[in-house]
Amino acid sequence: MPLIDPFSSLTAALSTAHLIPDVLPASFAPTALLTILLPSGPVAPGAEVPISETVDAPKVAIAAAPREEDVGEDGLVKSFGADGPKYTLAMFDPDAPSAAQPTSRQFRHWVITGLTPDPDPTLPAVQAKPTPAAEPTPYRPPGPPKGSGLHRYTFTLYREPPSFTLPEDAPEHDATPAGRRHWDAVKFGERYGLELVGVGWYLVRSED
């Protein structure tokens, strides 16, 4: 049997979950695998999780395909530390307040910038738990309205350009409920020159 390309599998899963095209363009081609780590462990893309697992901000693991500029003069990949690439992570709900009537999509739950992957012995060598430099939008846990069904809480991972900082007047600094509504993950990346490289998501079901 042919080997399954994890990036192709991710793209197919995004289409099955209708995140392509609800959130992401059909042209999106991931180059990094983003794993969401909840208290009970890693979450498979699109898995349903209990809301009790999402009270605190999750950890994440990044496995990115190396690029030519990521390889040092010694021929080794600069995967970790200050010399390696940095990332921005965003979390949002495209199904706010419900998938049937998403009038507040995309509700922004979290933005952290300057993620620098650090080696973690509890994860495979190709992965790392990253440490953020800044948190423009503080984490707001999922809170699907009663009777609103399943919500696809989505995480987008962006590779930052060199010396990136989010401007002080960026709307992502507005953490009020009104300021979090009607966000756009794709336009966010385009606005600041951030390259969308990975996506993860899980499902949370509201109370009936």
ChimeraX attribute file (.defattr): number of C-alpha atoms within 10 A of each C-alpha:
attribute: neighborCount
match mode: 1-to-1
recipient: residues
	/A:1	3
	/A:2	4
	/A:3	5
	/A:4	8
	/A:5	8
	/A:6	13
	/A:7	15
	/A:8	12
	/A:9	11
	/A:10	18
	/A:11	19
	/A:12	13
	/A:13	15
	/A:14	23
	/A:15	15
	/A:16	11
	/A:17	15
	/A:18	13
	/A:19	19
	/A:20	17
	/A:21	13
	/A:22	13
	/A:23	16
	/A:24	19
	/A:25	11
	/A:26	13
	/A:27	9
	/A:28	14
	/A:29	15
	/A:30	19
	/A:31	17
	/A:32	20
	/A:33	19
	/A:34	23
	/A:35	24
	/A:36	19
	/A:37	17
	/A:38	17
	/A:39	14
	/A:40	8
	/A:41	12
	/A:42	14
	/A:43	18
	/A:44	14
	/A:45	19
	/A:46	18
	/A:47	11
	/A:48	16
	/A:49	16
	/A:50	11
	/A:51	16
	/A:52	11
	/A:53	17
	/A:54	16
	/A:55	15
	/A:56	13
	/A:57	15
	/A:58	15
	/A:59	15
	/A:60	21
	/A:61	21
	/A:62	20
	/A:63	19
	/A:64	19
	/A:65	13
	/A:66	14
	/A:67	10
	/A:68	8
	/A:69	10
	/A:70	16
	/A:71	14
	/A:72	13
	/A:73	8
	/A:74	7
	/A:75	9
	/A:76	9
	/A:77	15
	/A:78	18
	/A:79	24
	/A:80	16
	/A:81	13
	/A:82	11
	/A:83	11
	/A:84	17
	/A:85	21
	/A:86	25
	/A:87	26
	/A:88	25
	/A:89	22
	/A:90	21
	/A:91	25
	/A:92	26
	/A:93	25
	/A:94	27
	/A:95	24
	/A:96	25
	/A:97	21
	/A:98	22
	/A:99	16
	/A:100	10
	/A:101	11
	/A:102	15
	/A:103	15
	/A:104	18
	/A:105	21
	/A:106	23
	/A:107	24
	/A:108	29
	/A:109	22
	/A:110	21
	/A:111	21
	/A:112	22
	/A:113	24
	/A:114	22
	/A:115	21
	/A:116	22
	/A:117	24
	/A:118	18
	/A:119	17
	/A:120	14
	/A:121	10
	/A:122	9
	/A:123	11
	/A:124	11
	/A:125	10
	/A:126	13
	/A:127	23
	/A:128	23
	/A:129	21
	/A:130	21
	/A:131	17
	/A:132	17
	/A:133	15
	/A:134	15
	/A:135	16
	/A:136	19
	/A:137	21
	/A:138	17
	/A:139	19
	/A:140	18
	/A:141	17
	/A:142	21
	/A:143	16
	/A:144	20
	/A:145	15
	/A:146	12
	/A:147	11
	/A:148	18
	/A:149	18
	/A:150	17
	/A:151	24
	/A:152	24
	/A:153	22
	/A:154	24
	/A:155	23
	/A:156	21
	/A:157	27
	/A:158	23
	/A:159	23
	/A:160	21
	/A:161	14
	/A:162	8
	/A:163	7
	/A:164	16
	/A:165	13
	/A:166	16
	/A:167	11
	/A:168	9
	/A:169	8
	/A:170	12
	/A:171	15
	/A:172	22
	/A:173	17
	/A:174	14
	/A:175	18
	/A:176	9
	/A:177	11
	/A:178	10
	/A:179	14
	/A:180	22
	/A:181	20
	/A:182	16
	/A:183	19
	/A:184	16
	/A:185	22
	/A:186	15
	/A:187	11
	/A:188	18
	/A:189	18
	/A:190	11
	/A:191	9
	/A:192	15
	/A:193	14
	/A:194	19
	/A:195	17
	/A:196	25
	/A:197	19
	/A:198	24
	/A:199	26
	/A:200	22
	/A:201	26
	/A:202	18
	/A:203	19
	/A:204	23
	/A:205	20
	/A:206	18
	/A:207	13
	/A:208	8
